[in-house]
Amino acid sequence: MTFRAQHLLGIEKLAPDEITTCLDLADRYAEDNRKGRAHRDVLEGLTQINMFFEASTRTQASFEIAGKRLGADVMNMAMQSSSVKKGETLIDTALTLNAMRPDLLVVRHPNSGAVDLLAQKVTCAVLNAGDGRHEHPTQALLDALTIRREKGRLHRLSIAICGDIAHSRVARSNILLLGKMENRVRLVGPPTLLPSGVQDFGVEVFHDMREGLRDVDVVMMLRLQRERMDGGFIPSEREYFHRYGLDAEKLACARDDAIVMHPGPMNRGVEIDGTIADDINRSVIQEQVEMGVAVRMAAMDLLARNLRARRGAEAAGVMV
């Protein structure tokens, strides 16, 4: 299997064959999870530390479950009561943790680039669980796995990413991944919620929801990230739903077999109608959650293999 990365900091530096390797392994883990098969020898003897500087339910829980299913010793750090709150810098925190010799470090941070900075200061493998508006690589990988399992392929599909794209690290990672895998990506949203320089992303841009969804294979909705907004980006939630919320009438513009996705947490009646979110024939939102555990198992497995190989080479006096 081809996976050269020392850390998983983003999709941007992953080659298509590395993405495929991760998805293939995650696919096997997904099937084993459904059958109750354990793989506790994979990360046996390794320590995984989860550091979430932002609140999280799905991502933190799935990383914890993934680590435990693979046999790692998992520790969740309560960052709200950590020394960071007492004025300790991120670098000092990284150096302190590094002295404890962890093997896998899972980090979510509100500032873009913070996880990359931390990775430069530690000797373990670092996984980015979301940094500011920058990237959320495992979310893009689990979305890709969900699409591939539902559609039977991950290339030459028409995929619409809709909503608050400007503030979304999920959107950025998905744009990168889906583009690398030769898909046609559309961004749909009001001008106020599209990032600057969007014309350079290699995507099509639509401000009309119905036009943007016409004949697409996948409809990927995004959460309105009010915590990252510092002004009036939308007139009202009611008006936003009327124009950009996914309902049956707008979804009818997509292909009859189009699937509906959302990274969660959902604001029902704002980004998506509840009946669409719960439609077992169209919605794959619960499948996304399930695939999240499998993808994170695969990512940690692959990084742990590289970590062990690197440490073995260093112990033998081989330059790596």
C-alpha positions in Angstrom: 0.0 0.0 0.0 1.3 3.4 -0.9 1.1 6.0 1.9 4.2 8.1 2.4 3.0 10.7 4.8 4.5 11.2 8.2 1.6 13.3 9.4 -2.0 13.8 8.1 -2.2 17.6 8.1 -4.3 18.1 5.0 -5.4 16.8 1.7 -3.3 19.2 -0.3 -0.1 17.2 0.0 -1.7 13.8 -0.5 -1.3 12.1 -3.9 -4.3 10.3 -5.5 -2.7 6.9 -4.9 -2.3 7.8 -1.2 -6.0 8.8 -1.0 -6.9 5.5 -2.7 -4.8 3.5 -0.3 -6.5 5.2 2.7 -9.9 4.6 1.3 -9.2 1.0 0.4 -8.0 0.2 3.9 -10.9 2.2 5.5 -13.4 0.2 3.3 -12.1 -3.0 4.8 -12.3 -1.6 8.3 -15.9 -0.5 7.7 -16.8 -4.1 6.8 -15.0 -5.5 9.7 -16.7 -3.0 12.1 -20.1 -4.1 10.8 -19.1 -7.7 11.5 -17.7 -7.0 15.0 -14.1 -8.0 14.1 -11.4 -6.5 16.4 -8.0 -5.4 15.3 -6.5 -4.6 18.7 -3.0 -5.6 17.7 -2.6 -2.8 15.1 -1.9 0.0 17.6 -1.1 -2.2 20.5 1.6 -0.6 22.7 1.0 2.9 21.2 -0.3 5.9 22.9 -2.9 8.2 21.3 -3.6 11.7 22.7 -6.6 13.7 21.6 -6.2 17.5 22.0 -9.4 19.4 21.0 -9.1 23.1 21.5 -12.6 23.4 20.0 -15.7 21.6 21.0 -16.4 18.4 19.1 -18.8 15.5 19.3 -18.5 13.4 16.1 -14.8 13.9 15.4 -13.5 13.4 18.9 -15.7 10.4 19.6 -14.8 8.7 16.4 -11.1 9.2 16.9 -11.4 7.8 20.4 -13.4 4.8 19.2 -11.1 4.2 16.2 -8.0 4.2 18.5 -9.6 1.8 21.0 -10.7 -0.6 18.3 -7.1 -0.7 17.1 -5.8 -1.3 20.6 -4.2 2.0 21.3 -4.0 3.6 24.8 -6.2 6.6 24.3 -6.1 9.8 26.4 -8.4 12.8 25.9 -6.9 16.0 27.1 -9.4 18.5 28.6 -8.0 21.6 26.9 -10.5 23.9 28.6 -8.7 23.3 31.9 -5.2 22.8 30.5 -2.1 25.0 31.0 -3.0 26.7 27.7 -5.7 28.5 29.7 -3.0 29.6 32.1 -1.0 31.3 29.3 1.2 28.4 28.0 2.0 28.7 24.3 1.1 26.0 21.8 4.8 25.3 21.2 5.4 24.8 25.0 2.4 22.5 25.1 3.8 20.5 22.2 7.2 20.2 23.8 5.7 19.1 27.1 3.7 16.4 25.3 6.6 15.3 23.2 8.6 14.7 26.4 5.9 12.1 27.3 6.7 10.2 24.1 3.2 9.8 22.6 2.9 8.0 19.3 -0.2 9.6 17.7 -1.4 13.1 18.4 -4.9 14.2 17.2 -5.4 17.9 17.3 -8.3 20.3 16.6 -7.5 24.0 16.9 -9.4 27.2 16.0 -6.4 28.8 14.3 -5.4 27.9 10.7 -1.9 26.4 10.6 -1.7 25.7 14.3 -1.6 21.9 13.8 1.1 22.2 11.2 3.2 24.3 13.7 2.7 21.7 16.4 3.7 18.9 14.0 7.1 20.6 13.5 7.8 20.3 17.2 7.0 16.7 18.0 8.5 13.3 17.0 5.2 11.5 16.8 2.6 11.3 14.1 0.1 14.2 14.0 -3.5 14.1 12.6 -5.3 17.3 11.9 -8.9 17.1 13.2 -9.7 20.5 11.9 -7.7 23.8 12.1 -9.5 27.1 11.7 -10.7 27.6 8.1 -7.8 25.6 6.7 -8.5 21.9 6.4 -10.3 18.9 7.9 -8.7 16.0 6.0 -10.4 13.0 7.7 -13.8 14.6 7.0 -13.0 14.8 3.3 -11.7 11.2 3.4 -14.9 9.9 5.1 -17.0 11.9 2.6 -15.1 10.4 -0.2 -15.5 6.8 1.2 -19.2 7.4 1.6 -19.5 8.6 -2.0 -17.5 5.7 -3.4 -19.5 3.1 -1.5 -22.8 4.6 -2.6 -21.9 5.4 -6.2 -19.4 2.6 -6.9 -16.7 5.1 -7.9 -15.0 8.3 -7.0 -14.3 9.9 -10.3 -16.2 11.7 -13.1 -19.1 12.6 -10.7 -20.8 15.9 -10.5 -20.8 17.1 -6.9 -22.4 20.3 -5.5 -21.0 21.7 -2.3 -23.6 24.1 -0.9 -23.8 26.8 1.7 -21.2 28.5 3.9 -18.1 27.7 1.9 -16.2 30.8 3.0 -15.8 29.6 6.6 -15.7 25.9 6.0 -12.5 23.8 6.3 -14.7 20.8 5.3 -15.4 22.5 1.9 -11.7 23.3 1.3 -10.6 19.7 2.0 -13.4 18.3 -0.1 -12.6 20.6 -3.0 -9.0 19.5 -2.9 -9.8 15.8 -2.7 -12.6 15.6 -5.2 -10.5 17.6 -7.7 -7.5 15.3 -7.3 -9.9 12.4 -8.1 -11.1 14.0 -11.3 -14.6 15.0 -10.3 -16.6 18.0 -11.4 -17.1 20.2 -8.4 -19.7 23.0 -8.1 -19.9 25.6 -5.3 -23.3 26.9 -4.6 -24.1 29.8 -2.2 -24.6 33.5 -1.8 -21.7 35.8 -2.8 -21.2 36.7 0.9 -20.5 33.0 1.8 -18.0 32.3 -1.0 -14.3 32.7 -0.4 -12.2 35.3 -2.1 -10.3 34.0 -5.1 -12.9 31.3 -5.6 -12.4 31.5 -9.4 -8.9 30.0 -8.9 -10.2 26.8 -7.2 -10.9 24.9 -10.4 -14.6 24.7 -9.7 -17.9 26.1 -11.1 -19.7 28.7 -9.0 -23.5 29.2 -8.8 -25.5 31.6 -6.8 -28.8 30.0 -7.7 -29.5 26.8 -5.8 -31.7 25.2 -8.4 -29.3 25.9 -11.2 -26.3 24.7 -9.2 -28.0 21.3 -8.3 -29.1 20.6 -11.9 -28.2 17.0 -12.8 -25.6 16.5 -10.0 -24.8 13.1 -8.5 -24.0 14.3 -5.0 -25.5 17.2 -2.9 -23.2 18.1 0.0 -24.7 20.6 2.4 -22.6 22.7 4.9 -23.4 24.1 8.3 -23.7 27.9 8.7 -20.7 28.6 10.9 -21.9 31.6 12.9 -19.0 31.3 15.3 -16.7 32.3 12.5 -18.9 35.2 11.2 -18.2 38.8 12.3 -20.9 40.5 10.3 -24.2 40.2 8.5 -23.5 37.4 6.0 -27.2 36.5 5.5 -30.4 38.5 5.9 -32.1 35.9 8.2 -32.2 32.2 8.7 -35.7 32.1 7.2 -34.5 33.9 4.0 -31.4 31.7 3.9 -33.5 28.5 4.0 -35.8 29.8 1.3 -33.0 30.5 -1.1 -30.2 28.0 -0.1 -31.8 25.4 2.3 -32.2 22.0 0.8 -35.8 20.9 0.4 -37.7 18.5 -1.9 -38.3 21.1 -4.5 -34.6 22.0 -4.9 -33.4 18.5 -4.6 -35.7 17.6 -7.6 -33.2 19.5 -9.8 -30.5 16.9 -9.0 -30.4 13.4 -10.6 -33.0 11.0 -9.4 -30.4 8.9 -7.6 -28.4 11.8 -6.2 -27.3 11.4 -2.6 -27.5 14.0 0.1 -24.7 14.6 2.6 -24.0 16.9 5.6 -20.9 16.8 7.9 -23.0 17.8 10.9 -24.1 19.2 13.2 -27.1 20.0 11.2 -29.3 23.1 11.6 -32.6 21.6 10.5 -34.9 24.1 8.8 -31.9 26.4 8.0 -29.5 24.3 5.8 -31.6 21.3 5.2 -35.3 20.2 5.6 -35.6 17.5 8.3 -37.6 15.2 6.0 -34.7 15.2 3.5 -32.1 14.6 6.2 -34.0 11.6 7.4 -34.9 10.2 4.0 -33.2 6.8 3.9 -33.4 6.6 0.1 -31.5 9.9 -0.4 -29.6 10.8 2.8 -26.3 9.2 3.6 -25.6 11.4 6.7 -25.6 8.5 9.1 -23.3 6.5 6.8 -20.9 9.5 6.9 -20.8 9.1 10.7 -20.1 5.4 10.4 -17.4 5.8 7.8 -15.7 8.4 10.0 -14.6 5.7 12.4 -13.3 3.5 9.6 -11.4 6.3 7.9 -9.8 7.4 11.2 -8.8 3.8 11.9 -7.2 3.6 8.5 -5.4 6.9 8.8 -3.9 6.0 12.2 -3.0 2.5 11.0 -1.1 3.9 8.0 0.7 6.6 10.0 1.6 4.1 12.7 3.2 1.9 10.1 5.4 4.7 8.9 6.2 5.8 12.4 7.4 2.3 13.4 9.4 2.0 10.2 11.0 5.4 10.8 11.9 4.5 14.4 13.2 1.1 13.4 15.5 2.7 10.8 16.7 5.3 13.3 17.4 2.6 15.8 19.5 0.8 13.2 21.4 3.9 12.4 19.8 4.4 9.0 19.2 7.9 7.8 15.5 8.6 7.0 
